[in-house]
Every structure is written in C-alpha cells, then in structure tokens.
C-alpha cells in the first residue's frame, strides 16, 4: 500500500497534473491534417493503450476482472471520463484555446454545488470566496472573448466538460468518504479512466473515418494521449482520496492560466487584456485559498 499523501504534496501533484493537461491546446495547433473527431479518436486511442499498459503493470490480471465484473460505479465514472475526453478535443477544433479553457472554468462552482447538494459538504467561507472571485474573473474573460467572434458551438461543447467533470469528482469523493466512514477499502477507480478512453475512441471512430493524420500528427497525438491525458488523470484519481472535490476543481483552474500562456507562447494565440486580467484574478483566488487552508485555526 502506498504511503498517505500530505495535503501539501497532494496540492503539488495537482498543480503538476494541470500543467500536463494544459499542453493540449498548443500541441493541437501544430497538427497538419488531423481534425475534429480524428484528433479525439487518436488521442483517446493512445490514451487507452497507455492506460492499459500502466494499469496492467500496476494491477495485473485484476484489472481485467474489475472491468468485466466490477461495480456499476466504475462504468458511470468511465462515461464521465469519456465525455470529458471527447468534448474537450472537439471544442478545441471549433474555437480558440482561451475560449475552451475559460468556459471549462465553470467547474469549481458546479463541483461545489454538487458536493453541497449530494454529499452535504459544508464548504469553508474562504473556498466560497475563492470560487466567487474565480467566477468573476472567468466572466470578465468570457465577456471580452464573446465580443471577438467567439464560436458559440465551440463554447457549448466545452461547457459539457466541467459538467461531466463535476459529476465525476463528486462521485469519486463520495466513494472515498463512504469507504473512510465504513472502514472498508477504497474502491479502485483507476480502471474507470481506461473505460472512458475506450468509450471515447469507439464513439469518435465512425466520425473520424477516413483517417488522414500524418506521421507528424500521430507523434503529437501520442504525446497528448500519454503525457497530456493518461498520466495526469491517474494522478488526479489518486488525489481524490486526499483533496476535497471542490478543492480539486478549484486547483484545476490553473489549466486555464497554463493553457492560455502556452498557446500564446507556442502557437501565437494572443489573449486579450481582459483574459490576462481575469486569469490573474483566478490565480490570485487560488493562491489565497491555499494559503488560508494552511493557516492554524
């Protein structure tokens, strides 16, 4: 059994996961021929291969027994992962990186509300204050982007991601809480990530055919499937045993900052002034929330 993580180390790992997630936009902008559903198919396929390899090494034959005979909750979580994988990449092909990430930043508020309604979590005032500040920053970014020809379809597709993510984080948090209360082992939810990858690849293949990705594209999409998706998702599922769902969702907002910055530096997608100001407000809310969490009572 792996040793328990401290809160500080869990936060550091969550920051690393968001940094890995954030490379998707800039990498996608350097593709040659792969577009829309084909991008999603290849990323999900490489993700599935990586996850199958890693989880087989970690779990052995138990992995496949869990997939075949495991509880229904693994498949519910797997559907959430599949929806997140698919919607995110399709949205990136429909609108700018900043638009996608800004829209996804509704996640903390949705997760906090879901945790409050379904898990009866009483959130500290500092977390609500951080969420409100982040939402204000996101709203300012969103409003300015809307005046610069933002794709409504792309934003609506991107909005599906935080909804599915909030359901997933709340589900995983609820499972971990029940296990702690009952003294039973925590349900192994890592296979759900693989389920999501397989569902996403299977659902997008018919729309991706005929496949047109070049060898250059396949290399970049393999990078996305393994480094940008498989590794950080494994990290985050492990962190649901340590960090509350609203805090995970709040820290995930760092992907907005990292992603916009990388797209700016690596793909020439220059963000607007309001995007930079709103991003600074989001980052400030995160920092203050984390500093307050370490303050003695």
C-alpha positions in Angstrom: 0.0 0.0 0.0 1.3 3.4 -0.9 2.0 5.8 2.0 -0.6 8.6 2.6 0.0 11.9 0.9 0.2 15.1 2.8 -2.0 18.0 1.8 0.9 20.0 0.5 2.2 17.1 -1.7 -1.3 16.4 -3.0 -1.6 20.1 -4.0 1.8 20.0 -5.7 0.8 16.9 -7.7 -2.5 18.5 -8.6 -0.6 21.5 -10.0 1.6 19.1 -12.0 -1.5 17.4 -13.4 -2.9 20.8 -14.5 0.4 21.7 -16.2 0.3 18.4 -18.2 -3.3 18.9 -19.1 -2.6 22.4 -20.4 -0.3 21.4 -23.2 -3.3 20.1 -25.3 -4.1 23.5 -26.9 -0.6 24.4 -28.1 0.1 20.8 -29.3 -3.2 20.7 -31.2 -2.4 23.9 -33.1 0.7 22.2 -34.6 -1.2 19.3 -36.2 -1.0 19.0 -40.0 -4.0 17.1 -41.3 -5.9 15.6 -38.3 -9.1 17.5 -37.5 -12.0 17.4 -35.1 -13.2 13.9 -34.4 -10.0 12.3 -35.7 -7.9 14.3 -33.2 -10.2 13.0 -30.4 -10.0 9.4 -31.7 -6.3 9.2 -31.9 -5.7 10.9 -28.6 -8.2 8.6 -26.9 -6.7 5.5 -28.6 -3.2 6.3 -27.5 -4.6 7.1 -24.0 -6.3 3.7 -23.9 -3.1 1.9 -24.9 -1.0 3.8 -22.3 -3.6 3.2 -19.6 -3.9 -0.5 -20.4 -0.2 -0.9 -20.2 0.3 1.1 -17.0 -2.7 -0.4 -15.2 -1.8 -4.0 -16.2 1.7 -3.4 -14.7 0.0 -2.0 -11.5 -2.9 -4.3 -11.1 -2.0 -7.4 -13.2 -4.9 -9.7 -14.2 -7.1 -8.0 -11.6 -7.5 -5.0 -13.9 -9.5 -7.0 -16.5 -11.5 -8.8 -13.8 -12.5 -5.4 -12.4 -13.5 -4.2 -15.9 -15.6 -7.3 -16.6 -17.2 -7.8 -13.1 -16.6 -4.5 -11.3 -19.4 -2.4 -9.8 -21.6 -0.1 -11.9 -19.9 3.0 -10.5 -16.8 2.3 -12.5 -18.7 2.5 -15.7 -20.6 5.6 -14.6 -17.3 7.3 -13.9 -15.9 5.9 -17.2 -18.7 7.5 -19.1 -17.9 10.8 -17.4 -14.2 10.5 -18.4 -15.2 9.6 -22.0 -17.5 12.7 -22.3 -14.7 14.9 -20.9 -12.1 13.5 -23.3 -14.4 13.8 -26.4 -15.9 17.2 -25.7 -12.6 18.9 -24.8 -10.8 18.0 -28.0 -13.8 18.6 -30.3 -14.2 22.1 -28.7 -10.5 22.9 -29.3 -11.1 22.3 -33.0 -14.1 24.6 -33.0 -12.8 27.7 -31.1 -9.7 29.2 -29.5 -7.8 27.6 -26.7 -8.7 30.6 -24.4 -12.4 30.2 -25.2 -12.4 26.5 -24.3 -10.4 26.9 -21.1 -12.4 29.9 -20.0 -15.7 28.0 -20.5 -14.4 25.0 -18.6 -13.5 27.2 -15.6 -17.2 26.9 -14.5 -16.1 23.6 -12.9 -15.4 24.8 -9.4 -18.8 26.4 -8.9 -20.6 23.3 -10.3 -18.5 20.9 -8.2 -19.1 22.9 -5.0 -22.8 22.9 -5.7 -22.9 19.2 -6.5 -20.8 18.4 -3.3 -23.1 20.6 -1.2 -26.3 19.0 -2.7 -25.3 15.4 -3.0 -22.6 15.0 -0.3 -23.8 17.6 2.2 -20.4 19.1 2.3 -20.1 22.4 4.3 -17.6 24.4 2.4 -15.5 27.0 4.3 -16.1 30.6 3.6 -12.6 31.0 2.0 -13.5 28.4 -0.6 -16.8 30.1 -1.5 -14.9 33.4 -1.7 -12.3 31.9 -3.9 -14.9 30.4 -6.2 -16.8 33.7 -6.5 -13.6 35.6 -7.3 -12.7 33.0 -9.9 -16.1 33.2 -11.5 -15.9 37.0 -11.7 -12.5 36.6 -13.4 -13.8 34.0 -15.8 -17.0 36.1 -16.5 -14.8 39.0 -17.5 -12.7 36.9 -19.7 -15.7 35.2 -21.3 -17.5 38.5 -22.0 -14.5 40.0 -23.8 -13.9 36.9 -25.8 -17.6 37.0 -26.8 -17.1 40.4 -28.5 -14.2 39.0 -30.5 -16.2 36.5 -32.6 -16.2 33.5 -30.1 -17.7 30.3 -31.5 -21.0 29.6 -29.7 -21.0 26.0 -30.7 -17.4 25.5 -29.5 -18.2 27.1 -26.2 -21.3 25.0 -25.7 -19.3 21.8 -26.4 -16.7 23.0 -24.0 -19.3 23.6 -21.3 -20.0 19.8 -21.3 -16.6 19.2 -19.9 -17.0 20.9 -16.5 -20.5 19.4 -16.1 -19.1 15.9 -16.6 -16.0 16.6 -14.5 -18.1 17.9 -11.6 -20.2 14.8 -11.6 -17.1 12.7 -11.7 -15.3 14.5 -8.9 -18.4 14.4 -6.7 -18.9 10.7 -7.4 -15.2 9.8 -6.6 -15.3 12.0 -3.5 -18.5 10.3 -2.3 -16.9 6.8 -2.7 -13.8 7.8 -0.8 -15.9 9.3 2.0 -18.1 6.2 2.4 -15.0 3.9 2.4 -13.5 6.0 5.3 -16.7 6.0 7.3 -17.3 2.3 6.9 -13.6 1.3 7.4 -13.7 -0.6 4.0 -11.0 -0.4 1.3 -11.5 2.4 -1.2 -12.9 1.2 -4.5 -10.2 1.1 -7.1 -11.4 3.7 -9.7 -8.4 3.8 -11.9 -9.9 1.3 -14.4 -12.7 3.9 -15.0 -10.1 6.1 -16.8 -9.4 3.3 -19.2 -13.2 2.7 -19.7 -13.5 6.4 -20.6 -10.7 6.2 -23.1 -12.1 3.2 -24.8 -15.6 4.7 -25.0 -14.3 7.9 -26.4 -12.2 6.1 -29.1 -15.1 3.9 -30.1 -17.6 6.7 -30.2 -15.5 9.0 -32.4 -14.0 6.5 -34.9 -17.1 6.4 -37.2 -17.0 10.3 -37.4 -13.2 10.3 -37.9 -13.2 8.0 -40.9 -11.4 8.1 -43.2 -8.3 8.8 -41.1 -5.9 11.4 -42.5 -3.4 12.0 -39.8 0.2 12.3 -40.9 3.1 10.6 -39.1 3.9 14.0 -37.6 0.3 14.2 -36.3 0.4 10.8 -34.9 3.5 11.6 -32.9 1.9 14.7 -31.4 -1.4 12.8 -30.7 0.6 10.1 -29.0 2.2 12.8 -26.8 -1.3 14.0 -25.9 -2.7 10.6 -25.2 0.1 9.5 -22.9 1.6 12.7 -21.3 -1.3 15.1 -21.5 -4.0 12.7 -20.6 -3.1 9.2 -19.2 -0.5 10.3 -16.6 -2.3 13.4 -15.1 -5.7 11.5 -15.0 -4.1 8.7 -13.0 -2.6 11.3 -10.6 -6.0 13.1 -10.1 -7.9 9.9 -9.3 -5.3 9.1 -6.6 -5.7 12.6 -5.2 -9.5 12.3 -4.8 -8.6 10.3 -1.6 -6.8 13.3 -0.1 -8.2 16.5 -1.5 -11.9 17.5 -1.4 -13.7 17.6 -4.7 -14.2 21.4 -4.7 -10.5 22.0 -4.0 -9.6 19.6 -6.8 -11.9 21.5 -9.2 -10.5 24.9 -8.0 -6.9 23.9 -8.5 -7.8 22.5 -11.9 -8.5 26.2 -12.9 -4.7 26.5 -13.2 -5.1 24.8 -16.5 -6.8 28.0 -17.8 -3.7 30.0 -16.9 -1.1 27.5 -18.1 -3.1 26.7 -21.3 -3.6 30.3 -22.4 0.0 31.1 -21.7 1.4 28.1 -23.6 -1.0 28.8 -26.6 0.3 32.4 -26.6 4.0 31.5 -26.5 3.8 28.3 -28.6 1.1 28.9 -31.1 0.7 32.7 -31.4 -2.8 32.8 -29.9 -2.6 36.2 -28.2 -5.1 36.6 -25.3 -7.0 39.8 -24.8 -6.3 42.2 -22.0 -9.4 41.0 -20.1 -8.2 37.4 -20.5 -5.0 38.3 -18.7 -6.7 40.3 -16.0 -9.3 37.6 -15.4 -6.6 35.0 -15.4 -4.7 37.0 -12.7 -7.9 37.1 -10.6 -8.3 33.4 -10.9 -4.7 32.7 -9.9 -5.0 35.1 -7.0 -8.1 33.4 -5.7 -6.3 30.0 -5.9 -3.2 31.3 -4.0 -5.2 32.9 -1.3 -7.4 29.9 -0.8 -4.4 27.6 -0.5 -2.6 30.0 1.9 -5.7 30.2 4.1 -6.0 26.4 4.2 -2.6 26.2 5.9 -3.4 28.9 8.5 -3.8 27.5 12.0 -7.3 27.7 13.4 
